[in-house]
Protein backbone atom coordinates (compact mmCIF):
# COMPACT_ATOMS: atom_id res chain seq x y z
CA UNK A 1 0.00 0.00 0.00
CA UNK A 2 2.81 2.40 0.90
CA UNK A 3 4.45 1.73 -2.47
CA UNK A 4 1.26 2.76 -4.29
CA UNK A 5 0.83 5.95 -2.25
CA UNK A 6 4.39 7.31 -2.41
CA UNK A 7 6.85 8.18 -5.17
CA UNK A 8 9.67 5.80 -6.04
CA UNK A 9 9.89 2.04 -5.99
CA UNK A 10 10.24 0.74 -2.43
CA UNK A 11 10.63 -2.85 -3.63
CA UNK A 12 13.96 -2.34 -5.34
CA UNK A 13 12.62 -4.34 -8.26
CA UNK A 14 12.02 -7.41 -6.13
CA UNK A 15 8.72 -9.23 -5.77
CA UNK A 16 7.87 -8.50 -2.12
CA UNK A 17 5.04 -9.82 0.03
CA UNK A 18 4.26 -8.64 3.54
CA UNK A 19 1.80 -9.46 6.27
CA UNK A 20 1.08 -8.44 9.83
CA UNK A 21 -1.25 -6.31 11.88
CA UNK A 22 0.02 -2.73 11.90
CA UNK A 23 -0.73 -1.12 15.24
CA UNK A 24 -1.13 2.61 15.86
CA UNK A 25 2.37 2.79 17.38
CA UNK A 26 3.90 1.33 14.21
CA UNK A 27 4.52 -2.10 15.67
CA UNK A 28 3.75 -5.14 13.54
CA UNK A 29 1.63 -7.72 15.33
CA UNK A 30 0.90 -11.38 14.76
CA UNK A 31 -1.74 -12.55 12.30
CA UNK A 32 -3.68 -15.74 11.71
CA UNK A 33 -3.24 -18.10 8.79
CA UNK A 34 0.49 -17.49 8.34
CA UNK A 35 1.11 -21.03 7.11
CA UNK A 36 -1.46 -20.62 4.34
CA UNK A 37 -0.23 -17.11 3.49
CA UNK A 38 3.33 -18.40 3.16
CA UNK A 39 2.17 -21.16 0.81
CA UNK A 40 0.38 -18.54 -1.32
CA UNK A 41 3.40 -16.20 -1.29
CA UNK A 42 5.66 -19.02 -2.49
CA UNK A 43 3.17 -19.97 -5.21
CA UNK A 44 3.05 -16.33 -6.36
CA UNK A 45 6.82 -16.36 -6.84
CA UNK A 46 7.73 -13.70 -4.29
CA UNK A 47 11.42 -13.15 -3.57
CA UNK A 48 10.96 -11.86 0.00
CA UNK A 49 8.24 -12.14 2.64
CA UNK A 50 8.13 -9.64 5.51
CA UNK A 51 6.40 -11.18 8.54
CA UNK A 52 5.82 -10.32 12.20
CA UNK A 53 9.06 -11.14 14.05
CA UNK A 54 7.28 -13.35 16.58
CA UNK A 55 6.07 -15.59 13.74
CA UNK A 56 9.22 -15.82 11.65
CA UNK A 57 9.90 -19.47 12.51
CA UNK A 58 6.53 -20.61 11.18
CA UNK A 59 7.00 -18.78 7.87
CA UNK A 60 10.66 -19.80 7.54
CA UNK A 61 9.78 -23.45 8.15
CA UNK A 62 7.18 -23.33 5.38
CA UNK A 63 9.60 -21.51 3.03
CA UNK A 64 12.36 -24.15 3.43
CA UNK A 65 13.41 -25.66 0.13
CA UNK A 66 12.25 -22.65 -1.87
CA UNK A 67 13.95 -19.45 -2.97
CA UNK A 68 11.62 -17.36 -0.75
CA UNK A 69 13.50 -15.40 1.90
CA UNK A 70 11.58 -14.58 5.06
CA UNK A 71 12.41 -11.30 6.84
CA UNK A 72 11.18 -10.72 10.41
CA UNK A 73 10.03 -7.21 11.35
CA UNK A 74 8.92 -5.71 14.65
CA UNK A 75 7.82 -2.34 13.25
CA UNK A 76 6.90 -0.59 10.02
CA UNK A 77 10.20 1.31 10.28
CA UNK A 78 12.07 -2.03 10.36
CA UNK A 79 10.14 -3.13 7.29
CA UNK A 80 11.13 0.05 5.46
CA UNK A 81 14.76 -0.41 6.51
CA UNK A 82 14.67 -3.99 5.20
CA UNK A 83 13.29 -2.74 1.88
CA UNK A 84 15.98 -0.05 1.69
CA UNK A 85 18.63 -2.72 2.34
CA UNK A 86 17.21 -4.66 -0.63
CA UNK A 87 17.66 -1.60 -2.86
CA UNK A 88 14.23 -0.03 -2.41
CA UNK A 89 13.73 3.72 -2.56
CA UNK A 90 12.12 4.75 0.72
CA UNK A 91 13.26 8.40 0.54
CA UNK A 92 9.78 9.64 -0.46
CA UNK A 93 8.09 8.17 2.60
CA UNK A 94 7.36 10.80 5.25
CA UNK A 95 8.43 10.19 8.81
CA UNK A 96 5.66 9.10 11.16
CA UNK A 97 4.14 11.83 13.36
CA UNK A 98 5.62 12.28 16.81
CA UNK A 99 3.83 10.36 19.53
N, CA, C and O atoms as a Tinker XYZ file with bonds, in Angstrom:
   396  protein
     1  N      0.822000   -1.181000    0.000000    73     2
     2  CA     0.000000    0.000000    0.000000    64     1     3
     3  C      0.876000    1.258000    0.000000    63     2     4     5
     4  O      0.618000    2.213000   -0.732000    81     3
     5  N      1.916000    1.233000    0.839000    73     3     6
     6  CA     2.807000    2.398000    0.900000    64     5     7
     7  C      3.431000    2.651000   -0.462000    63     6     8     9
     8  O      3.563000    3.802000   -0.878000    81     7
     9  N      3.818000    1.582000   -1.165000    73     7    10
    10  CA     4.447000    1.727000   -2.471000    64     9    11
    11  C      3.519000    2.432000   -3.457000    63    10    12    13
    12  O      3.975000    3.225000   -4.281000    81    11
    13  N      2.229000    2.148000   -3.376000    73    11    14
    14  CA     1.260000    2.762000   -4.285000    64    13    15
    15  C      1.001000    4.228000   -3.953000    63    14    16    17
    16  O      0.643000    5.006000   -4.837000    81    15
    17  N      1.175000    4.610000   -2.702000    73    15    18
    18  CA     0.828000    5.955000   -2.253000    64    17    19
    19  C      1.998000    6.925000   -2.194000    63    18    20    21
    20  O      1.813000    8.100000   -1.875000    81    19
    21  N      3.208000    6.444000   -2.500000    73    19    22
    22  CA     4.386000    7.305000   -2.412000    64    21    23
    23  C      5.194000    7.210000   -3.702000    63    22    24    25
    24  O      5.083000    6.233000   -4.443000    81    23
    25  N      6.009000    8.232000   -3.966000    73    23    26
    26  CA     6.849000    8.184000   -5.165000    64    25    27
    27  C      7.981000    7.167000   -4.994000    63    26    28    29
    28  O      8.323000    6.792000   -3.873000    81    27
    29  N      8.549000    6.733000   -6.095000    73    27    30
    30  CA     9.674000    5.804000   -6.041000    64    29    31
    31  C      9.207000    4.358000   -5.937000    63    30    32    33
    32  O      8.021000    4.076000   -5.766000    81    31
    33  N     10.157000    3.467000   -6.043000    73    31    34
    34  CA     9.891000    2.036000   -5.985000    64    33    35
    35  C     10.505000    1.474000   -4.712000    63    34    36    37
    36  O     11.718000    1.274000   -4.649000    81    35
    37  N      9.694000    1.219000   -3.709000    73    35    38
    38  CA    10.241000    0.743000   -2.431000    64    37    39
    39  C     10.617000   -0.729000   -2.468000    63    38    40    41
    40  O     11.192000   -1.238000   -1.505000    81    39
    41  N     10.305000   -1.424000   -3.556000    73    39    42
    42  CA    10.626000   -2.850000   -3.633000    64    41    43
    43  C     12.012000   -3.119000   -4.191000    63    42    44    45
    44  O     12.499000   -4.247000   -4.109000    81    43
    45  N     12.648000   -2.119000   -4.749000    73    43    46
    46  CA    13.965000   -2.337000   -5.339000    64    45    47
    47  C     13.928000   -3.311000   -6.502000    63    46    48    49
    48  O     14.940000   -3.933000   -6.828000    81    47
    49  N     12.768000   -3.446000   -7.131000    73    47    50
    50  CA    12.622000   -4.338000   -8.263000    64    49    51
    51  C     12.366000   -5.790000   -7.896000    63    50    52    53
    52  O     12.237000   -6.647000   -8.770000    81    51
    53  N     12.292000   -6.061000   -6.600000    73    51    54
    54  CA    12.019000   -7.412000   -6.133000    64    53    55
    55  C     10.512000   -7.630000   -5.999000    63    54    56    57
    56  O      9.743000   -6.678000   -5.864000    81    55
    57  N     10.112000   -8.880000   -6.038000    73    55    58
    58  CA     8.720000   -9.225000   -5.767000    64    57    59
    59  C      8.614000   -9.446000   -4.257000    63    58    60    61
    60  O      9.126000  -10.430000   -3.723000    81    59
    61  N      7.943000   -8.516000   -3.581000    73    59    62
    62  CA     7.869000   -8.495000   -2.124000    64    61    63
    63  C      6.438000   -8.790000   -1.673000    63    62    64    65
    64  O      5.474000   -8.288000   -2.251000    81    63
    65  N      6.324000   -9.605000   -0.641000    73    63    66
    66  CA     5.045000   -9.823000    0.030000    64    65    67
    67  C      5.239000   -9.449000    1.495000    63    66    68    69
    68  O      6.340000   -9.561000    2.033000    81    67
    69  N      4.173000   -9.011000    2.127000    73    67    70
    70  CA     4.261000   -8.638000    3.539000    64    69    71
    71  C      2.929000   -8.933000    4.206000    63    70    72    73
    72  O      1.873000   -8.885000    3.576000    81    71
    73  N      3.003000   -9.238000    5.486000    73    71    74
    74  CA     1.797000   -9.456000    6.265000    64    73    75
    75  C      2.052000   -9.027000    7.700000    63    74    76    77
    76  O      3.197000   -8.883000    8.128000    81    75
    77  N      0.981000   -8.830000    8.425000    73    75    78
    78  CA     1.081000   -8.439000    9.832000    64    77    79
    79  C      0.041000   -7.389000   10.154000    63    78    80    81
    80  O     -0.419000   -6.653000    9.281000    81    79
    81  N     -0.313000   -7.334000   11.403000    73    79    82
    82  CA    -1.249000   -6.315000   11.884000    64    81    83
    83  C     -0.436000   -5.079000   12.259000    63    82    84    85
    84  O      0.423000   -5.141000   13.138000    81    83
    85  N     -0.707000   -3.961000   11.594000    73    83    86
    86  CA     0.025000   -2.730000   11.900000    64    85    87
    87  C     -0.748000   -1.973000   12.968000    63    86    88    89
    88  O     -1.885000   -1.551000   12.758000    81    87
    89  N     -0.111000   -1.814000   14.107000    73    87    90
    90  CA    -0.731000   -1.123000   15.242000    64    89    91
    91  C     -0.475000    0.378000   15.157000    63    90    92    93
    92  O      0.408000    0.820000   14.423000    81    91
    93  N     -1.237000    1.151000   15.899000    73    91    94
    94  CA    -1.127000    2.612000   15.856000    64    93    95
    95  C      0.268000    3.111000   16.188000    63    94    96    97
    96  O      0.676000    4.162000   15.692000    81    95
    97  N      1.012000    2.381000   17.018000    73    95    98
    98  CA     2.369000    2.795000   17.384000    64    97    99
    99  C      3.414000    2.370000   16.352000    63    98   100   101
   100  O      4.609000    2.592000   16.551000    81    99
   101  N      2.968000    1.761000   15.251000    73    99   102
   102  CA     3.895000    1.333000   14.208000    64   101   103
   103  C      4.430000   -0.069000   14.385000    63   102   104   105
   104  O      5.171000   -0.559000   13.532000    81   103
   105  N      4.073000   -0.719000   15.468000    73   103   106
   106  CA     4.520000   -2.101000   15.665000    64   105   107
   107  C      3.737000   -3.026000   14.741000    63   106   108   109
   108  O      2.609000   -2.734000   14.344000    81   107
   109  N      4.364000   -4.145000   14.413000    73   107   110
   110  CA     3.748000   -5.144000   13.544000    64   109   111
   111  C      3.395000   -6.352000   14.407000    63   110   112   113
   112  O      4.270000   -6.999000   14.983000    81   111
   113  N      2.104000   -6.642000   14.484000    73   111   114
   114  CA     1.632000   -7.725000   15.332000    64   113   115
   115  C      1.330000   -8.995000   14.563000    63   114   116   117
   116  O      1.240000   -8.999000   13.335000    81   115
   117  N      1.175000  -10.066000   15.315000    73   115   118
   118  CA     0.895000  -11.384000   14.763000    64   117   119
   119  C     -0.438000  -11.414000   14.024000    63   118   120   121
   120  O     -1.341000  -10.619000   14.284000    81   119
   121  N     -0.525000  -12.361000   13.092000    73   119   122
   122  CA    -1.742000  -12.555000   12.303000    64   121   123
   123  C     -2.073000  -14.038000   12.264000    63   122   124   125
   124  O     -1.229000  -14.877000   12.581000    81   123
   125  N     -3.272000  -14.354000   11.884000    73   123   126
   126  CA    -3.681000  -15.739000   11.709000    64   125   127
   127  C     -3.407000  -16.213000   10.296000    63   126   128   129
   128  O     -3.235000  -15.407000    9.382000    81   127
   129  N     -3.367000  -17.521000   10.121000    73   127   130
   130  CA    -3.235000  -18.104000    8.794000    64   129   131
   131  C     -1.887000  -17.914000    8.136000    63   130   132   133
   132  O     -1.797000  -17.914000    6.908000    81   131
   133  N     -0.828000  -17.750000    8.926000    73   131   134
   134  CA     0.490000  -17.485000    8.336000    64   133   135
   135  C      0.969000  -18.652000    7.476000    63   134   136   137
   136  O      1.573000  -18.438000    6.425000    81   135
   137  N      0.709000  -19.866000    7.906000    73   135   138
   138  CA     1.114000  -21.030000    7.107000    64   137   139
   139  C      0.518000  -20.935000    5.702000    63   138   140   141
   140  O      1.231000  -21.069000    4.708000    81   139
   141  N     -0.779000  -20.706000    5.631000    73   139   142
   142  CA    -1.458000  -20.618000    4.336000    64   141   143
   143  C     -0.965000  -19.419000    3.527000    63   142   144   145
   144  O     -0.807000  -19.512000    2.309000    81   143
   145  N     -0.727000  -18.305000    4.194000    73   143   146
   146  CA    -0.234000  -17.114000    3.493000    64   145   147
   147  C      1.153000  -17.377000    2.910000    63   146   148   149
   148  O      1.455000  -16.937000    1.801000    81   147
   149  N      1.995000  -18.090000    3.654000    73   147   150
   150  CA     3.333000  -18.400000    3.163000    64   149   151
   151  C      3.265000  -19.308000    1.939000    63   150   152   153
   152  O      4.011000  -19.120000    0.978000    81   151
   153  N      2.370000  -20.289000    1.978000    73   151   154
   154  CA     2.169000  -21.163000    0.811000    64   153   155
   155  C      1.769000  -20.318000   -0.395000    63   154   156   157
   156  O      2.303000  -20.515000   -1.486000    81   155
   157  N      0.847000  -19.392000   -0.218000    73   155   158
   158  CA     0.385000  -18.538000   -1.316000    64   157   159
   159  C      1.493000  -17.623000   -1.818000    63   158   160   161
   160  O      1.617000  -17.405000   -3.023000    81   159
   161  N      2.295000  -17.089000   -0.914000    73   159   162
   162  CA     3.396000  -16.197000   -1.289000    64   161   163
   163  C      4.434000  -16.967000   -2.118000    63   162   164   165
   164  O      4.943000  -16.456000   -3.115000    81   163
   165  N      4.738000  -18.188000   -1.698000    73   163   166
   166  CA     5.656000  -19.023000   -2.487000    64   165   167
   167  C      5.090000  -19.284000   -3.877000    63   166   168   169
   168  O      5.794000  -19.153000   -4.878000    81   167
   169  N      3.815000  -19.654000   -3.931000    73   167   170
   170  CA     3.169000  -19.972000   -5.212000    64   169   171
   171  C      3.146000  -18.756000   -6.138000    63   170   172   173
   172  O      3.197000  -18.904000   -7.359000    81   171
   173  N      3.070000  -17.564000   -5.565000    73   171   174
   174  CA     3.047000  -16.335000   -6.359000    64   173   175
   175  C      4.437000  -15.946000   -6.857000    63   174   176   177
   176  O      4.569000  -15.036000   -7.676000    81   175
   177  N      5.466000  -16.624000   -6.373000    73   175   178
   178  CA     6.820000  -16.356000   -6.839000    64   177   179
   179  C      7.504000  -15.171000   -6.198000    63   178   180   181
   180  O      8.398000  -14.570000   -6.794000    81   179
   181  N      7.093000  -14.827000   -4.983000    73   179   182
   182  CA     7.730000  -13.703000   -4.293000    64   181   183
   183  C      9.187000  -14.037000   -3.959000    63   182   184   185
   184  O      9.541000  -15.193000   -3.726000    81   183
   185  N     10.011000  -13.000000   -3.942000    73   183   186
   186  CA    11.417000  -13.152000   -3.566000    64   185   187
   187  C     11.592000  -13.057000   -2.050000    63   186   188   189
   188  O     12.383000  -13.789000   -1.455000    81   187
   189  N     10.842000  -12.143000   -1.439000    73   187   190
   190  CA    10.962000  -11.861000   -0.004000    64   189   191
   191  C      9.577000  -11.772000    0.620000    63   190   192   193
   192  O      8.612000  -11.357000   -0.021000    81   191
   193  N      9.502000  -12.171000    1.886000    73   191   194
   194  CA     8.240000  -12.136000    2.636000    64   193   195
   195  C      8.518000  -11.515000    3.990000    63   194   196   197
   196  O      9.204000  -12.113000    4.819000    81   195
   197  N      7.989000  -10.314000    4.225000    73   195   198
   198  CA     8.134000   -9.640000    5.513000    64   197   199
   199  C      7.009000  -10.104000    6.428000    63   198   200   201
   200  O      5.833000  -10.004000    6.080000    81   199
   201  N      7.382000  -10.617000    7.609000    73   199   202
   202  CA     6.404000  -11.183000    8.537000    64   201   203
   203  C      6.648000  -10.654000    9.943000    63   202   204   205
   204  O      7.747000  -10.192000   10.252000    81   203
   205  N      5.614000  -10.719000   10.809000    73   203   206
   206  CA     5.825000  -10.323000   12.203000    64   205   207
   207  C      6.964000  -11.147000   12.813000    63   206   208   209
   208  O      7.011000  -12.366000   12.650000    81   207
   209  N      7.870000  -10.481000   13.506000    73   207   210
   210  CA     9.060000  -11.138000   14.053000    64   209   211
   211  C      8.718000  -12.335000   14.934000    63   210   212   213
   212  O      9.438000  -13.334000   14.923000    81   211
   213  N      7.644000  -12.248000   15.686000    73   211   214
   214  CA     7.278000  -13.349000   16.583000    64   213   215
   215  C      6.813000  -14.586000   15.824000    63   214   216   217
   216  O      6.686000  -15.657000   16.417000    81   215
   217  N      6.559000  -14.461000   14.537000    73   215   218
   218  CA     6.068000  -15.587000   13.744000    64   217   219
   219  C      7.041000  -16.027000   12.659000    63   218   220   221
   220  O      6.674000  -16.806000   11.779000    81   219
   221  N      8.266000  -15.543000   12.710000    73   219   222
   222  CA     9.219000  -15.818000   11.645000    64   221   223
   223  C      9.515000  -17.313000   11.508000    63   222   224   225
   224  O      9.684000  -17.794000   10.388000    81   223
   225  N      9.582000  -18.050000   12.598000    73   223   226
   226  CA     9.904000  -19.472000   12.513000    64   225   227
   227  C      8.862000  -20.225000   11.690000    63   226   228   229
   228  O      9.211000  -21.063000   10.858000    81   227
   229  N      7.588000  -19.927000   11.920000    73   227   230
   230  CA     6.526000  -20.610000   11.180000    64   229   231
   231  C      6.654000  -20.362000    9.674000    63   230   232   233
   232  O      6.551000  -21.294000    8.878000    81   231
   233  N      6.879000  -19.109000    9.292000    73   231   234
   234  CA     7.002000  -18.785000    7.867000    64   233   235
   235  C      8.292000  -19.366000    7.288000    63   234   236   237
   236  O      8.289000  -19.889000    6.174000    81   235
   237  N      9.381000  -19.277000    8.029000    73   235   238
   238  CA    10.660000  -19.803000    7.540000    64   237   239
   239  C     10.597000  -21.316000    7.359000    63   238   240   241
   240  O     11.143000  -21.852000    6.394000    81   239
   241  N      9.935000  -22.003000    8.284000    73   239   242
   242  CA     9.782000  -23.453000    8.154000    64   241   243
   243  C      9.023000  -23.805000    6.878000    63   242   244   245
   244  O      9.398000  -24.741000    6.173000    81   243
   245  N      7.973000  -23.071000    6.583000    73   243   246
   246  CA     7.180000  -23.333000    5.380000    64   245   247
   247  C      7.961000  -22.964000    4.110000    63   246   248   249
   248  O      7.761000  -23.576000    3.061000    81   247
   249  N      8.842000  -21.973000    4.204000    73   247   250
   250  CA     9.599000  -21.513000    3.035000    64   249   251
   251  C     10.806000  -22.403000    2.723000    63   250   252   253
   252  O     11.389000  -22.286000    1.645000    81   251
   253  N     11.189000  -23.287000    3.644000    73   251   254
   254  CA    12.357000  -24.149000    3.425000    64   253   255
   255  C     12.243000  -24.881000    2.093000    63   254   256   257
   256  O     11.170000  -25.345000    1.706000    81   255
   257  N     13.379000  -24.971000    1.403000    73   255   258
   258  CA    13.412000  -25.660000    0.129000    64   257   259
   259  C     12.991000  -24.810000   -1.052000    63   258   260   261
   260  O     12.989000  -25.282000   -2.189000    81   259
   261  N     12.634000  -23.563000   -0.794000    73   259   262
   262  CA    12.249000  -22.653000   -1.869000    64   261   263
   263  C     13.236000  -21.485000   -1.904000    63   262   264   265
   264  O     14.116000  -21.375000   -1.050000    81   263
   265  N     13.081000  -20.633000   -2.885000    73   263   266
   266  CA    13.946000  -19.448000   -2.970000    64   265   267
   267  C     13.411000  -18.276000   -2.153000    63   266   268   269
   268  O     14.061000  -17.234000   -2.071000    81   267
   269  N     12.228000  -18.435000   -1.545000    73   267   270
   270  CA    11.620000  -17.365000   -0.749000    64   269   271
   271  C     12.451000  -17.084000    0.499000    63   270   272   273
   272  O     12.790000  -17.996000    1.252000    81   271
   273  N     12.769000  -15.822000    0.704000    73   271   274
   274  CA    13.503000  -15.402000    1.895000    64   273   275
   275  C     12.540000  -14.675000    2.827000    63   274   276   277
   276  O     11.862000  -13.727000    2.430000    81   275
   277  N     12.493000  -15.136000    4.068000    73   275   278
   278  CA    11.585000  -14.576000    5.064000    64   277   279
   279  C     12.352000  -13.566000    5.914000    63   278   280   281
   280  O     13.439000  -13.860000    6.411000    81   279
   281  N     11.779000  -12.376000    6.075000    73   279   282
   282  CA    12.410000  -11.301000    6.839000    64   281   283
   283  C     11.505000  -10.932000    8.008000    63   282   284   285
   284  O     10.369000  -10.506000    7.798000    81   283
   285  N     11.997000  -11.093000    9.248000    73   283   286
   286  CA    11.184000  -10.721000   10.407000    64   285   287
   287  C     11.225000   -9.211000   10.648000    63   286   288   289
   288  O     12.275000   -8.584000   10.506000    81   287
   289  N     10.086000   -8.635000   11.012000    73   287   290
   290  CA    10.034000   -7.210000   11.347000    64   289   291
   291  C      9.198000   -7.009000   12.609000    63   290   292   293
   292  O      8.178000   -7.667000   12.814000    81   291
   293  N      9.654000   -6.090000   13.439000    73   291   294
   294  CA     8.919000   -5.710000   14.649000    64   293   295
   295  C      8.052000   -4.474000   14.429000    63   294   296   297
   296  O      7.025000   -4.293000   15.082000    81   295
   297  N      8.495000   -3.614000   13.480000    73   295   298
   298  CA     7.824000   -2.338000   13.245000    64   297   299
   299  C      7.782000   -2.023000   11.755000    63   298   300   301
   300  O      8.494000   -2.633000   10.957000    81   299
   301  N      6.941000   -1.064000   11.395000    73   299   302
   302  CA     6.898000   -0.589000   10.016000    64   301   303
   303  C      8.247000    0.015000    9.638000    63   302   304   305
   304  O      8.708000   -0.169000    8.512000    81   303
   305  N      8.885000    0.732000   10.560000    73   303   306
   306  CA    10.201000    1.307000   10.281000    64   305   307
   307  C     11.220000    0.213000    9.959000    63   306   308   309
   308  O     12.047000    0.387000    9.064000    81   307
   309  N     11.171000   -0.913000   10.678000    73   307   310
   310  CA    12.069000   -2.031000   10.361000    64   309   311
   311  C     11.775000   -2.591000    8.970000    63   310   312   313
   312  O     12.693000   -2.958000    8.237000    81   311
   313  N     10.513000   -2.653000    8.618000    73   311   314
   314  CA    10.141000   -3.133000    7.289000    64   313   315
   315  C     10.709000   -2.207000    6.215000    63   314   316   317
   316  O     11.242000   -2.676000    5.210000    81   315
   317  N     10.598000   -0.911000    6.422000    73   315   318
   318  CA    11.130000    0.051000    5.457000    64   317   319
   319  C     12.655000   -0.031000    5.377000    63   318   320   321
   320  O     13.226000    0.099000    4.295000    81   319
   321  N     13.307000   -0.245000    6.502000    73   319   322
   322  CA    14.759000   -0.411000    6.505000    64   321   323
   323  C     15.149000   -1.664000    5.736000    63   322   324   325
   324  O     16.113000   -1.651000    4.971000    81   323
   325  N     14.405000   -2.745000    5.938000    73   323   326
   326  CA    14.673000   -3.990000    5.199000    64   325   327
   327  C     14.529000   -3.750000    3.704000    63   326   328   329
   328  O     15.354000   -4.218000    2.920000    81   327
   329  N     13.491000   -3.029000    3.302000    73   327   330
   330  CA    13.290000   -2.739000    1.881000    64   329   331
   331  C     14.423000   -1.867000    1.335000    63   330   332   333
   332  O     14.891000   -2.084000    0.217000    81   331
   333  N     14.857000   -0.892000    2.114000    73   331   334
   334  CA    15.982000   -0.046000    1.694000    64   333   335
   335  C     17.240000   -0.893000    1.531000    63   334   336   337
   336  O     18.007000   -0.681000    0.592000    81   335
   337  N     17.461000   -1.844000    2.427000    73   335   338
   338  CA    18.627000   -2.723000    2.340000    64   337   339
   339  C     18.575000   -3.623000    1.108000    63   338   340   341
   340  O     19.610000   -4.098000    0.641000    81   339
   341  N     17.378000   -3.856000    0.584000    73   339   342
   342  CA    17.211000   -4.656000   -0.628000    64   341   343
   343  C     17.262000   -3.801000   -1.889000    63   342   344   345
   344  O     17.061000   -4.304000   -2.994000    81   343
   345  N     17.533000   -2.502000   -1.723000    73   343   346
   346  CA    17.659000   -1.598000   -2.864000    64   345   347
   347  C     16.425000   -0.752000   -3.124000    63   346   348   349
   348  O     16.367000   -0.037000   -4.124000    81   347
   349  N     15.438000   -0.823000   -2.241000    73   347   350
   350  CA    14.230000   -0.031000   -2.411000    64   349   351
   351  C     14.451000    1.444000   -2.112000    63   350   352   353
   352  O     15.309000    1.814000   -1.312000    81   351
   353  N     13.656000    2.277000   -2.774000    73   351   354
   354  CA    13.730000    3.718000   -2.558000    64   353   355
   355  C     12.658000    4.125000   -1.552000    63   354   356   357
   356  O     11.478000    4.217000   -1.891000    81   355
   357  N     13.074000    4.363000   -0.324000    73   355   358
   358  CA    12.118000    4.752000    0.725000    64   357   359
   359  C     12.244000    6.240000    1.062000    63   358   360   361
   360  O     11.674000    6.710000    2.047000    81   359
   361  N     12.996000    6.978000    0.235000    73   359   362
   362  CA    13.259000    8.397000    0.537000    64   361   363
   363  C     12.000000    9.252000    0.457000    63   362   364   365
   364  O     11.940000   10.299000    1.100000    81   363
   365  N     10.985000    8.838000   -0.316000    73   363   366
   366  CA     9.783000    9.641000   -0.457000    64   365   367
   367  C      8.725000    9.364000    0.598000    63   366   368   369
   368  O      7.622000    9.907000    0.532000    81   367
   369  N      9.054000    8.524000    1.567000    73   367   370
   370  CA     8.090000    8.171000    2.603000    64   369   371
   371  C      8.262000    9.112000    3.784000    63   370   372   373
   372  O      9.340000    9.171000    4.374000    81   371
   373  N      7.227000    9.843000    4.134000    73   371   374
   374  CA     7.363000   10.798000    5.245000    64   373   375
   375  C      7.547000   10.075000    6.571000    63   374   376   377
   376  O      7.075000    8.954000    6.762000    81   375
   377  N      8.234000   10.737000    7.469000    73   375   378
   378  CA     8.432000   10.194000    8.813000    64   377   379
   379  C      7.094000   10.142000    9.530000    63   378   380   381
   380  O      6.225000   10.978000    9.280000    81   379
   381  N      6.918000    9.166000   10.422000    73   379   382
   382  CA     5.661000    9.100000   11.159000    64   381   383
   383  C      5.543000   10.302000   12.099000    63   382   384   385
   384  O      6.556000   10.861000   12.519000    81   383
   385  N      4.320000   10.699000   12.429000    73   383   386
   386  CA     4.139000   11.830000   13.357000    64   385   387
   387  C      4.675000   11.480000   14.741000    63   386   388   389
   388  O      4.681000   10.318000   15.147000    81   387
   389  N      5.116000   12.491000   15.441000    73   387   390
   390  CA     5.620000   12.283000   16.805000    64   389   391
   391  C      4.498000   11.806000   17.711000    63   390   392   393
   392  O      3.352000   12.240000   17.590000    81   391
   393  N      4.844000   10.917000   18.610000    73   391   394
   394  CA     3.832000   10.361000   19.528000    64   393   395
   395  C      3.441000   11.351000   20.582000    63   394   396
   396  O      2.604000   11.049000   21.433000    81   395
